[in-house]
Amino acid sequence: MPVTQPATYPFTAEKLDLSPLYSALRGEQPLSRVQLPYGEPAWLATRYADARFVLGDPRFSRNESLRHDEPRMRSFPTPPDALMIMDPPEHSRLRRLAAKAFTVKRVEEWRPRIERIAAELANGMLAKGNTADLVTDFATPLPVNVISTLLGVPFEDRGDFHVWTEAFISTTKYTPDEAAKHRAALTGYMACLIAEHRETPRNDLIGDLVAARDEDDRLSEGELQTMLSGLLVGGFETTATQITNFLYVLLTHPEELAALRADLDLIPQAVEELLRFVPMTVGTAFARYAMEDVEVGGVTVRAGEPVVVALHSANRDESVFTCPHQLDLERREAAHLGFGHGAHHCLGSPLARVELQVALCTLLTSFPNLRFQESEADVVWKSGVLTRGPERLPVTWDQP
């Protein structure tokens, strides 16, 4: 399948479907030239092995993006002091400061609190009758309450988070000026929170990072604000989106849903399979630049050329996963790449796993015969943002 000009990217697909172009590229041209909406052309890696290689090899740099017109899905580039633009050792220095809040042990200590938050939301849904919008009544408030509590954000300030975080992942939902205004509002809010923590120290993640800034001088003021904004966006938006995506997929796969209801012990493994199966993003970004000539999938990527990795394509690689386009809640093959790989593997993945497990367990046990309110056609899908998922997911259930 020869390509003379970069193909327009991302490839179009409906709802949570994947474009068949990914399968064709994995088979015939696993490293192909593409043009994202903004920035210079890039190589697109579609196979599992190539994805892991590019994400894990130190010869590929994120920081080098600052010296190029980075391939990207939105008009503005990644902030220069964001974790996602840094390479080790600077990346390692900042990541270690926040990582202790997201260890598996620490997150498991949070599980009872997460379960209480989920149960309160479910009880609120039940109290209103037998219909709800899963997005606004459960999937959004659960992770925003959890990450806000973890960071140390006052409960009464959480109402603006949805708009602020959408501005960070907007492609066309907001104009560039609107998105910049909302991003500035979140950064300004974080600056006020940091000032409050300086005046009245508290035992939360913001307090820990403020102490690291003021007492140990281990990060700059800009790094502190950017890190906290990134933790909020990453800890809220993606998990909220995946909760509704997972329920949508299960509701459209009734046999798998019935099996999960019959054996709740399958939930941890089901979450891993859903993370593999569900393509959460519209396309891909966060280009890695080759620092020297590197061979990837039989193609030489020249020094200074960017590579973007299609994680959702890698998670459907036929050479790694048996029947990869089939949802198999008992699948135990290679580790999926839903949280990335290498130095930039998702910092909050342990927290996300617990939240997703708790969300599924709570919804399946609290709502007998949970189903679409009218039909699948009533689901309203997001547009103009990087993540894919329902904007509204009307559901109903039989009252116990």
N, C-alpha and C positions, 0 to 999 in steps of 0.2 A: 504494500500500500504506500507508494511513494508520495511524499509531500514536498512540494516545491515552495509553498508559502506557509507561514505559521497558521494553523487552524484557529478559528475564533473560539475562545474559551471564556466561561465555562460552557460545556455542552448542555443543551436544554433537556429537561426531563420533568415529568409531572409528579407532583406530590412527593413521595419518598422513593420514586423509581430512579434507577440509574440508566443513563444513556447507554444503548448497545455499543456505542463507539468505544467505550472502555474495554469491553471484551475483545473487540476487533484489534485494538491497539496492543493489548496484552499478548495477543497471539502473533501479530505481524510486525508491530513497531513499538515495543515497550517503552522506548524513549523517543518522544516525538516533539516537534516544534509547535508551540502554541503562542497565541497573543491574548493576554488578559485585558480587561477593559482599560487598565492604566499601566504605564511603564513599558519597559523594553520586552522583546520576545524572550521566551524561556523554553527550556526543555521540560517536558512533563513526564514524570516517572509513574508508571501505572502498575508495575508488578510488585509483589510482596517483597521479594529479595532485594530489588533495587531500591524500594522505599526505605527498608531498614538500613541499607548501605549508605544512602545519601544522608539520612537523619543521624546516623551514628558515626560517620567517618569525620575526623577532625580536619580533613582537607576541604570540607565544605563549611563555609562561614555564613552566619547570619549577619554579623556586624559589618561585613563587606557591603551589605545592602545600602548602608549610609553613603557610600561613594558612587552609587549608581542610581539610575531611574528604576527603582525596584518594581518588578511585575507585581500587580496587586489588583484587588477587586474593587477598591474604593479610591476616591480622588486623593486623599491625604495619606502620607507615608506613616510607617510605624514610628512612634516617638523615640528619639535617640536614647532615652534613659529607661525604656521599657525592657523587662526581662526577655521578651521574645526577640529583641534585636541584638542581644549580647552573646558573646562567646565566652567560654572559660578562659582565664580564671575569674573575670569580672562577673560573669553569669553565676558561677559557682558561689562566689562571695555573697551575692544578694540572695540567691536561692536558699542557702543554708540558714539565713536569718528567719525566713518564713516557714521553712520545711518542718521545723519541730512541731508546728501547730497541726500538720497534716500527716503525721506518721500513722500507720495502721493502728498502733496501740492507742494513741491519743484519740483518734477518730472513733474507735470502738468504745472508748469511755463516753463519747458523745451519743452513742446509739440510743440509750434510754431517753435522752432529752429529745432527740429527733423523732422517736416513736411517739412521745407525748405531743409534740407539735403536730404530727400527722394525724393522730387520733382526735385532737381538738378540731382540726380542719374537717375531718370526716364527720364528726358529730355536728358541726355547724351545717354541713351539707344536708345531713339527715333531718335536722331540725326545720329546714326550710321546705321539706316535702320529698319528692322523688325525682326531681330534675335539677340539673346544675350545668354550668359551663366548667369543664374540668380545668381549663386554663386559668381562669380568674379565681375559682373557688378552691383549688387545691394545688395545681402544679406550680403556679407562680408564688403564692405565699409560703409554701414549704421551704424552698431553698433560700428565699430572701430572708426569712426569719432565722434560718440556721446560720447563714454567713454573716448576717448583721450581728447576731449574738456573739459569734466567734470573734468578729472584728472589734465589737464594742460600739456598735451604732445604735443610738437611741431609737426605741420602737416607733415613736411618733414621727420620725424623719424618713420612714421607709417608703412613703407614698410616691416620691419622685423617682425612685430607683429605676423603674421600668423604662421610662423615657430616657433617662440618662444612659443606661446601659445599652439601649437600642441605638443610641447615637454612636456608640463605639463600634457597633457591628453594621451600621447602615451602609448600604450601597447606593440606593436611590430613594429610600423611604423619606429621608430628610434632604433638603438642599445642603450644599457644603456649608453655607453660613449657619443654617439651623443646627446641623450636626456639630459644628465648632462651638456654637453657643451652649449646647447641652453638655458637650465634653468639658467645656470651661466651667460650667456650673458644678459638675461632679468634682472636678479638681479643686474648685474653690471650697466646696463643702468639706472635702477631705482636709484642706488646709485649716479650716475652722475646727474640725474634730481634733487634729493634731495639736492645735493651740490649747484646746480644752484639756487634753490629756497632759499637756505640759503643766497647766495650772493645777489640775487635780489628777495626779497619777492614778491609773486604774490597772487592774489585773486582767488584761485582755491582749489580743494580738497587736492592736494599735499601740497600747502601752509598751509592749515588749519592743516594738520597732522604734518608737520614739526614744526609748532608753538606749537602744543600739545606736541611734543617730546622735543623741546628746552626750551620752556618757562614754561611748567607745569610738565614736566617729567612724562607724563602719559603713555608713551610706550617707549620700548627700541629701539635702532637703528635697531636691527635685526627684531623686530616686525614691525617697520615702513616699511622696505624694503619688507618683506614678505607680509604684508597687501596690499601694493600697487601692487605688482606682482599678488596677488590673485584677487584683484579688476579688474585688466586689463583682466586677463584670464577669470574670471567669467562674466565680463561685455561685452565681445566680442564674444568668441567662442560659448557659448551656445545659445546666441540670434541669431547669424548668422546661426547656424545649424537649429534652429527652424523655421526661416523664410523660408528656402528652404524645410524643412519637411512639414510645413503647406501648402505651395503651391503644393508640390507633392501630398499630401493627397487630397486637393481640386480638383486638376486636374484629380485624379483617382476616384473622387466622383462628377460627373458632375451635378447631381441634386442639391446637397448641394451648389456647386459653383454657379449655376444659381440663387438659392434662395438668396445667399449672395449678388450677383450683383444687384438683384432686390430690396434689402432692406439693405443698408449699415449700418443702425442703429443696425443690428444684429452683427456687427463686435466685439464689446466688449464681448458679450456672446459667439460668435464663437471662440474667442481666448481662453476663459476658457475651452470650450469643446475640442478644439484641444490640449491644454495643458494636459488635462486628457487622451485623446485618443492616442496621439503620444508617443511611448516609445523612449525617446531620447538617453538613454544610452544602451550600449551593455549588461551590467549586473548591479551589484550594489557593493558598497564598503562602506567605512566609518563605520566600525564596532563599535557597542556599546557594552561595556563590563558590565556584571552584577556585581554590587558591593556587592550583597547579593543574596541569592536564591530568584528568582522571578518567579511567574507563568505567562506564556504567552500562550494564546490559549489552555489552558488545559495541557501544558507541563511545567515542572519545569526547568528553566534555572538556573544552579548552579552558585554560585559566581565565577567569573573569566572566565566564558564562554562568547564568543562573539556572537552577533546577527547582521546580516546584513538584511536590509529591502529592498524588491523589490517594489519600488514605482510604477513602471509600472504595476505590478500585482495587487497591492492595488487599483489602478485606474480602474481596470477591475473587481472588486469584484461584483459578481452577487447579493450578499445580500445587496448591497448599491446602485448600479446603475442598472436601468432597461435596458435590452438589452445592456450590457456594451461594447460588441464588435461592436456595431453599432455607427456610427458618427451621432450625433443629435445636430445640431447647436443651437437649442432652449432648450437644456437640462438645467434644473434648480434643480438639486438634491443636494446631499451632496457636500461640497467643495472638489475639487480634491487635490491630494498631489504632483502635478507637481513641486512645489517649496519646497517640504519637509514640515516639521512640527516641532514645538517646538523651542528650543533655537537656533537651526541652520537653521531655516526657511530662505530661500534665502534672503540675505540682499538687493539685487538689484531687487527684484521682481516687485516693482512699476515701475522702469525704463524699465524692460523687457516687461511688459504689454503694456506700451505706445508705445514702439518701434514696437512691434508685431502688435498692432492696426494700427499704422501709416503705417507700411509696407504693410499690407493687403489692407488698403484703397487706398494707392497710386498705388499699382499694379493693383487693380481692376478698378480704374477710369482712369488710364493712358493708359492701354493696352486692347483695345477691343478684345474680343475673344482670350485672352492669352491661349496658349496651348503648348504641347510638340512640339519641332521643327520637329521631324520626328515621333517618337513614344516613348512610355514609356521605351522601351528597350534601348534607347540611354542614359539614365541616368546612370552616373558612381557613384558608391557608395564608401564611405570612407571605409578604412580598417586599422587595426592596431592602432586605437585610441579608447578612451572610449565612445565617442559620435557616434550616428548613424545618417547618413544623406547623401545627395548627395555631391559628390566632384565636379561633373559637372552636371548642370541641363539645357540643351539647350532648349530654348523656342522661340516661334515666336508669332506674333500677326498681326491683320489687321491694316494697317495704317489708322489713323483717317482722 
